Amino acid sequence: MRRWGAPLLALLAARLVTAAAALWAGVDPLQSGSWVRFDSYLYLDIARQGYTLLPCPPESKYAAWQWCGNAGWFPLYAWLWPHPLASLLFDAAALLVLWRYLLAEQDGWALGLAALFPGCIYRQAVFPISLFLLCALAYLAALERGRDRLAAPLGALAAMSYSTGFLLAPVALAWRRRLWPALGVCAGVAIVLAVMRIQTGSWSAYRLIQAKYDFHFAPQDALFARLKPLVNPRYRNASTLATAAQTALVLALLAASLASFRRRPLLALYCCAYWLLPLCLGGRISLHRAEGLLMPMVALVSPRARPWLLAAAAPIAFATSVAFFRGTIT
């Protein structure tokens, strides 16, 4: 009971926060449609009809030479069950893996912080974040224990869940040159690209769709743009203030984790990779969503800082969830 009880209690607390946010936003949290927003529809579309690639129509507001469709998103979540209940089950399993293997069933503050970690609303909504985290956490736990044969398929599943899953390959190679787990990640990416090729007729379907989102290398600009509402009222509203506070919290979490980087270098490599890549991509990436992938960081955060960071995480999770349900953040 202790093994399951603590993660389930933590998830219940997080669910109460997001459900309260839904009610505050005038949305019924008991309706499955309440948890479907923005990219959720793309995963539902992949589940219904597979991958599509087509020139952008006029109503899309993109240029006619640009490409639209759903082939810019990875499929495992859509292939399994794109539903808020599935997301909740994946989130419960991810918290269990974190609690059992990365936290060694120690420190409930860290578990609570994980449940309410920045971007937690996307782990409960119809998005693949909780599925990816489940696979990634299991992959990291297997790597730390030297179980490469187990890590390889877990890496493949993680790579098939989310487009940045490929980063797990260089993380494994940079840590201890773990070849087979890295190859497993590459195999997962290859499977997705092959399915896209079969269903759309193009090996470049993913690249063609993502090209219109104006990605460019400007990490400093991307970071300061997210933090700007904290200091400049001109850019401040309820949504931008919530996401800016979340990014500031992530910076505080990173600062509280630095002392543990040498003790657990694998987790440190993961966190650095998944923090830096969204900043380096810039463009119209939803940084507040990408920050949710940093949840394994709680295992690195200083134990003294965990209660204080949890106290900050709860209201920020509420505010970002309200913005999500109102449709003011993607």
N, C-alpha and C positions, 0 to 999 in steps of 0.2 A: 504494500500500500504506500509506503514511504517513497518508493521509486516512482510510482505513477501519481501519487497524491499531490506532491509539490508542483510538478509541471501543470497539472490540471487546475490547481488553485490559482496559479499564476495566469494561466490562460483565461480562467473565469474572470479574474480581476481586469485583464485587458479587454475582455469582451464587454464587461460592464461599462468601461470607459467609452468604447466605441458605440455601444448601444445608446448610452446617454447622449453622446454627440449626435447620433442620428435623430433622437427625439428633439434635441435642441434645434436641429436644422429642419424640423418638420417632416421627418422621414420615418416610416415604420421599419424598425430594425428586424421585425419578424418576417418581412416580405423579401424573398430572394432577389427581386428586382432592385431593391434598395442598394445592394452591394455590387451592382453592375454599372460601371462608369467608363467612358472613354475607351481605352485599349481593350477593356473587357469584351466589347462587341467583336473585336478582331479575333479573339480566341474562340468565341462562340461561332464565328463564321468559319474558322478553320475546322472546328468540330463538325459543322454541317456539310461543308462542300469541299474541304481541302484547300490547297493553296491557289491563289489567283494572282495574276500580273496583267495590268492593262494600262494604257495611257490615261493620265488623269483627266477626268471629265471637267467641264467648265464649272460645275457647282462645287468642286473640290477646292477652288481658289488657288490651285497650283497651275503652272504653265502646261500647255498641251504637250510639250516634249518631255515632261517629267512623268514618272511612273507611279501608279497607285496599285492597290490590292492589299492582300494580307500576308504576302510572302516576306515581309520585313520582321516577322515575329516567329519565335521558335515554338515547336508544336507539342511537346510532351504533355503539358497541362491540358491542352485541347484534346489530345488523344485519350487521356484518362477520364476526366470528369470536370469540365469547367463550370463549377457550381460553388457557391459560398460555403456549403457544408463540407465539400471536399477541401477547400482552402483551410477551413477550421481544423479538419482532421490532420492535414499536413502540418499545420502550425503546432498542433498538440504533439505530433510525432517529433518535430524539429526541437521543441522545447525539451522533450524527453531525452533525445540524443545529446543535446547540450548539457543537460543536468547530469546524465549518467556518465558520459565519456569525457566531456571537456571541463566540467565543474566538479567531477568526482563526488556528486551529491553533497556538495558543501556550499554554504552561503546562499541562503534564500534571497538576500538582497540582489545578488547577481542574477538569479533566476527571474525575480520581479522586474529588474531592469531589462532583461532580455524580452520579456513578454510585452513591455511597453516601450521597446526600443524605437528610436525614430523611424517613421514610415510603417509602424505596425498596422495601420489601417489597410495597407496593401497586402498584408499577409492574410487578412480575413476576407477581403473582397475577392472578386473574380479576376485575379491576377496570379501569375505563376511564382510569386515571390516566396511563399511558404514552401512550395514544392522544391524550388531550387535550394532554399536554405536547408531543408531536410536532407537532400542529396549531398550538398556541399559540406554540411556538418559531419555527416557519416563518412564522407571522403576524407576530411581532415582528421577525424578520429582514427580511421583505419591507417592513414599515413603515419600518424604519431606512434602507432603501435606496430609499425613495420609489416602491416598486412596488405601487401601490394596486390595480391590476387583479388582481394575484396575491394580495394580502392579503385581498381581499373574500371569495373562495371559501374560503380557508384559515380565515378568521374564522367563516364559516358552519359549516364542519366542526367547529371547536373548540366552537362553541355547541351543536352537536348531540351532542357527546361527553359533556358534563358540565354539570350544572345551573348552575354559577357561570361558565360560558363567556360569559354575557351581559356580564360585567365588561370584556371586551375592547373593547366598543363605547365606553364612557366613557373608557377608557384612550386609545384612538385620538383621540377628540374632544378630550380634555384636553391631549394632546401637541401636535398641530398642526392640530387641527380636520379630521382626515382623515375626510371624510364617507362615501365609498364603502366603505372597510373597516368602518366602524361599521355601515353599512346591511347589509353582508354578515353581520355577527354577528346583527343583528336578524332577518334573513331565516332564518338557521339556527334561532333560537328559534321563529319563527313556524311553520316547517315542523314542528317537534316538537309544538307545541301543536295544530296542525291534525290531525296523526296521532292525538294523544290524543283529540281531539274525535270523529274518525271512528270510532275503535275503542272508546271508552268512552261516547260520547254526551254528554260534558260538556266544556266549555271550561275548567272549573275543576278538572279531575281532579288535576293536579299540586298545586295549592294545597290541595285537600281532604285529600289524603294527608299532605302535609307539615305540616298544621296541628296534628296530634296530637303533634308532637315538641317542643312547649313552647319554641319560639324566643322570645327576648325580649332587649331591648337591655341588656346588662350586661357590657361588654367587660372592665372591671377585675376583676369577680368571676370571669369566665370564665378570664382569664389566671392569677389567683392560685390558683384552684381547681386548675389543671393543675400549678402549681409547688409546691403545698402538700406533696406527699410528700417533697420534697427537705429540708424543715425540720421536718416533724412526723411522727414515727414512727407515730402513730395511723392515718395514712392511707397508710402505706407497705407495699407488697408488691412482688414482682418486676415485675409489669406496670405499676403506677402509677409506680414508680421509673423504669422505662425510658421511659415516655411523658413524665414530668416532665423527665428529662434531655434528651429530644429537644426539648421546648419551650425549655429553657434554651439548647440549642445553636442553635436558630433565633434566639433573641435575640442570641446572640453573633455569628451570621452577619449579622444586621441591623446591629449595631454596627460590624462590620468593613466594611460596605458603604456607610456614610453618606458617606464622603469621595468616593465615585464617583457620587453621585446627580446632581450637576450635569453630570458628563461624559456620562452616558448616562441622560437624564431619562425616556425611554420605558420602559426596564427598571425604573427607580425607581418610576414610576407603577404598573407591573404589580405589583411586589413589595408596595408599600404597599396596593394594592387587595386583593390575595389574602391578605395577612396580616391586615388589619383586618376584612374581612367575616366570616370565621368567628368571630372574637372578638365582634363586634357581634351576631351571631345568637344566641350563647349556646345555651341549651337542651341537648339531648342530641347535639349535633353531635360527630363524631369528629375532634377538632382534630388529632390525630396523623396522620390521613389527609389532611386539608386542607393540612397543612404540606408535604406532598410536592409541591404545586402551585407552591411557591416555588423550585423547582430553578433557574430562570433567574438567581436571585440570585448564583450562583457567578461570573458574569461581572462582578459589581460588587465582590466581596470583595477586600480588599487582598491583593496577591500575597504579602506577608510573612506574612499570617495563614493563608493556604491550607494549608500543610503541617500546622500545629498543629490547625486545624479538621478536617482530614482524619483526623488521629490520634484525635480525639475522635469523629468520625462513625462510624468502623468499629465500635467496641464498642457504640455506641448502636444502630446498625443491626442488629447481632447480637442484642442484648437485645430490641428491639421485634419482630424476626422470630420469636424464640422465643415471645414472648407471642402473636403472630399464629397460629403453628402450634398452640399449645396452646388457642387459642380464647378467651383471656382479654382480648383487645382486639378491637374490631369494625372 
